[in-house]
């Protein structure tokens, strides 16, 4: 049967798709590819629908063997790739032959790469998604657990586009992010933004923050000048993707896909949806700044992205 064998999973390899929606009332996280831009491009390059399951490979050092001929693409973090020892390019559709081995080097920039295979991974849906969420022990191949050496993944055979239109397909350079530089995030002020006085907001928008070591799929913790609201806390409420929490120490936390469903810290707003993928690829030590978003601009960007990929 067509499939992939995991020879070595690297530091962390998870199965992800668009995520699990409508389950927050059960205390379950959204999950899904944390860099939606890279994930959607990986599927697009091999002719899949945007929601097809992919592998999210953190920092590299993974090794995968193809058990059948197939088309694949790797996007996201700049990881050196070899197919049976021959160097290949990221962000393009590549033909693999049965028995060939794909190796990922250590990421030179960025954190996470995405491997999409034509047809997608054949896994059962759990509450509408194949995404693995470790903290919820749900989805993926084995109850949300990361992939391990010896795991085998089966492939779907769904045909979305003619194969002869896919071989060699690559993303234009303007769509390939530079993960090495500082990150500028646009903020849609919302939630408890009124509780942050003008002086606190001025400090927030004029300061440089640094991505801390305590960053994972739940959220990105930042360190820098502290900002404080005029309240100590709030009644716990639902937390949106990209929400910027300000805990008692005044250090912002931007919430990601595996975030908790409820929280009681004041929030100054949310990071624009199209800016989150870049933050998701930011390594510890990366400089992050914030600026107010033009709501119409960020909405139009999200609409254009969603229409292109059929979200």
C-alpha positions, 0 to 999 in steps of 0.5 A: 500500500502507498505510504511513508515510513518514518525512519527518524522523526527528528525533534518533533514531527506532527500530523496537521491539517487546518485544525479542529473547529467547534470543539472549544466547549469541550475544552479542546484546542484548535490544533492545525498547522501553526504556519498556515501560509507554508502548509497551504502552499505545500498542499497547493504545489502537489495539487491537494486541497488546502485541508489535506493532512501534512507533516509539520517537522520542527527544526529538521533532522528527520528521515522519511522513506517513500513506499511508492512513487509519489509527488511531494513538496516541502515548504516553510523553514529553510531546511537542506533537503536530499532525496537519496543523497541528491540535494533538492529545492524547497517550495517546489513539487518533486517526484519521488520513486518507491524506496527513495529516502528524503532527509531533512537537515537542520533548519538554517532559518525558521522553525517548522517545515511542512511536507505534503504528499499528493493525495494527502495522508490517509488518517481517520478524522477525529472531531472533524480533523486529523491534526495531532494535539499532544496536550489533548491526546487527540488526532494524528496517528496515535492519540495526538502523539508525535510520530516515532521511528517505525511509524507508517503513514498511508496515502490517499489516492484522490486526484485533484489536478493532472500530474503533468501539470504539477511536476516542477511546480514551484512557488514564486519568490514573492511568496517565500518568506524570509524567516531570518529577520525581525518580525513586525506584527499588526495588532487589531485592538480588541478584548480589554484594550480600553484597560491599557492607558495611553502611556502603556500602549505607547510603550507597547507599540514603541518597544522591541520584544524578544522571543523567549525560549518558552515558546511552543505550539500553545503560544509565543512568550516575549520578553521586553519592556513590561506593560500593565493594564488598569485591572488585575484580572478578568473573568475567564473567557474564550481565547481567539487565535493570535490573542495577546495576553498580558500576565501579571509580569507585563510580558506579552504572550501571543496565543497559537493553535494549541492554546488553552480555550479559556483564560483570565489575563487581560488582552490588548488585542489580536495579531492579524491572521496573516502575520501569525505564520511569520511569528510561528517561524521566529526562533528564540532571540528574534526581535518582535515589534507591534503596530496598530493594524488597519482593519480593512487592510488585514481583512482584505489580505485574509479574504484574498488568501482564503479565496486563493486556497479555497479555505 
